[in-house]
Amino acid sequence: MALVRYNPFRGFDALSKRMSDVLGDFGSDPFTEDYGFDKPTFYPSVDVKEDDKSYFIKAELPGLNKEDVKVTVNDDNVLQIRGEKKKEQKDKGENYIRMERGYGEFTRSFALPDNVKDDKIKAIYNDGVLEITLEKVEPSKPKEKEVKID
């Protein structure tokens, strides 16, 4: 007999998906190019993992060129991945039955821990996947100063 950890939100995933499906179709015409509300819908999927020496961020950015993506780190130690997936131009006479691919500007932000230095960040973009490696740095030890007791 296997023990299974109790998850009080177990059934909410299916309910959330059903609600998204229902609300996603609200106000859309299945025979036109514009589905639902005309706003950007591209939001890249991201995985974050770590080992003893580094943190790793892997973002899927299908259909984007390396030049369409920008990675920055600000003074607050927040890493941002920004870019834009542009909508393909429709040729005259084409009638889309369904459009599911997302497009538009996107930003993903990650608060970096204190043990990551911005000069130790490496990013590689290959085949629509952005891989960012953040090397961990040993935290500086607090300095102690002995206080003389009178």
C-alpha positions as CSV (number, residue, x, y, z in Angstrom):
1,M,0.0,0.0,0.0
2,A,1.4,3.4,-1.0
3,L,0.9,6.5,1.1
4,V,-0.2,9.5,-0.9
5,R,0.3,13.0,0.5
6,Y,-3.0,14.8,1.0
7,N,-3.4,17.8,-1.3
8,P,-6.6,19.9,-0.5
9,F,-6.4,21.6,-3.9
10,R,-6.2,18.4,-6.0
11,G,-9.4,19.0,-7.9
12,F,-8.8,22.7,-8.6
13,D,-6.5,22.1,-11.5
14,A,-9.3,20.5,-13.6
15,L,-11.7,23.2,-12.5
16,S,-9.3,26.0,-13.4
17,K,-8.7,24.5,-16.8
18,R,-12.4,24.2,-17.5
19,M,-13.0,27.8,-16.4
20,S,-10.1,29.0,-18.6
21,D,-11.6,27.1,-21.6
22,V,-15.1,28.7,-21.0
23,L,-13.8,32.2,-20.4
24,G,-11.3,32.0,-23.2
25,D,-14.1,31.5,-25.7
26,F,-16.2,34.3,-24.3
27,G,-17.0,36.8,-27.0
28,S,-15.0,35.1,-29.8
29,D,-16.2,34.3,-33.3
30,P,-14.8,30.9,-34.5
31,F,-14.6,32.1,-38.1
32,T,-12.6,35.2,-37.7
33,E,-8.9,35.9,-37.1
34,D,-9.3,37.7,-33.8
35,Y,-10.2,35.3,-30.9
36,G,-11.5,36.8,-27.7
37,F,-9.9,40.0,-26.6
38,D,-7.3,41.5,-28.9
39,K,-4.3,41.5,-26.5
40,P,-0.9,39.9,-26.5
41,T,-1.1,36.3,-25.4
42,F,2.5,35.0,-25.6
43,Y,3.9,34.0,-22.2
44,P,7.0,31.8,-22.4
45,S,7.3,28.7,-20.2
46,V,10.2,28.7,-17.8
47,D,12.0,26.0,-15.7
48,V,14.2,27.0,-12.8
49,K,16.6,24.5,-11.1
50,E,19.8,24.5,-9.1
51,D,22.7,22.4,-8.1
52,D,25.6,23.0,-5.6
53,K,27.4,25.5,-7.9
54,S,24.7,27.2,-10.0
55,Y,21.1,28.2,-10.7
56,F,19.7,27.4,-14.1
57,I,16.8,29.1,-15.9
58,K,15.5,27.6,-19.2
59,A,12.9,29.5,-21.2
60,E,11.1,28.3,-24.3
61,L,10.9,31.0,-26.9
62,P,9.7,29.3,-30.1
63,G,9.7,31.4,-33.2
64,L,12.0,34.1,-31.8
65,N,15.4,35.1,-33.0
66,K,18.3,35.8,-30.6
67,E,18.0,39.5,-31.5
68,D,14.3,39.5,-30.3
69,V,15.3,38.6,-26.7
70,K,16.9,40.8,-24.1
71,V,18.2,39.6,-20.7
72,T,19.0,42.3,-18.0
73,V,19.7,42.5,-14.3
74,N,18.8,45.6,-12.4
75,D,20.2,47.2,-9.2
76,D,17.6,45.4,-7.1
77,N,19.1,42.0,-8.3
78,V,16.1,41.2,-10.5
79,L,16.7,39.3,-13.7
80,Q,14.3,40.1,-16.5
81,I,13.8,38.3,-19.8
82,R,12.0,40.5,-22.3
83,G,11.1,40.3,-26.0
84,E,8.4,40.3,-28.5
85,K,6.9,37.5,-30.7
86,K,5.5,39.3,-33.7
87,K,2.3,38.3,-35.3
88,E,2.6,36.9,-38.9
89,Q,1.1,39.1,-41.5
90,K,-2.1,37.7,-43.1
91,D,-2.1,37.5,-46.9
92,K,-5.1,38.7,-48.8
93,G,-7.5,35.9,-49.4
94,E,-6.4,33.8,-46.4
95,N,-9.1,32.9,-43.9
96,Y,-8.0,31.4,-40.6
97,I,-10.4,28.9,-39.1
98,R,-8.4,28.8,-35.8
99,M,-5.4,30.7,-34.4
100,E,-3.9,29.3,-31.2
101,R,-0.3,30.5,-31.3
102,G,0.3,33.4,-29.0
103,Y,2.1,36.6,-29.9
104,G,3.1,40.0,-28.4
105,E,5.5,41.5,-25.9
106,F,6.5,39.6,-22.8
107,T,8.5,40.0,-19.6
108,R,9.5,37.4,-17.1
109,S,11.2,38.6,-13.9
110,F,13.1,36.6,-11.3
111,A,14.4,37.9,-8.0
112,L,17.9,36.6,-7.6
113,P,19.3,35.4,-4.3
114,D,22.1,37.3,-2.7
115,N,24.6,34.5,-3.5
116,V,24.5,35.3,-7.2
117,K,26.6,38.1,-8.7
118,D,25.6,39.8,-11.9
119,D,29.1,39.4,-13.4
120,K,28.7,35.6,-13.1
121,I,25.7,35.2,-15.4
122,K,25.9,33.4,-18.8
123,A,23.1,33.2,-21.4
124,I,22.9,30.9,-24.4
125,Y,20.2,30.9,-27.0
126,N,19.8,27.9,-29.3
127,D,16.9,26.4,-31.2
128,G,14.3,28.6,-29.5
129,V,15.5,27.8,-26.0
130,L,17.2,30.4,-23.8
131,E,19.5,28.9,-21.1
132,I,20.7,31.2,-18.4
133,T,23.3,30.0,-15.9
134,L,23.8,31.9,-12.7
135,E,26.9,30.9,-10.8
136,K,26.6,30.8,-7.0
137,V,29.2,32.7,-5.1
138,E,30.3,32.0,-1.5
139,P,28.6,34.6,0.7
140,S,31.0,36.9,2.5
141,K,31.4,36.1,6.1
142,P,30.3,38.8,8.5
143,K,33.2,40.7,10.0
144,E,33.5,40.6,13.7
145,K,35.1,43.2,15.8
146,E,35.8,42.5,19.4
147,V,34.5,45.1,21.8
148,K,36.6,45.7,24.9
149,I,34.7,45.2,28.2
150,D,35.5,47.7,30.9
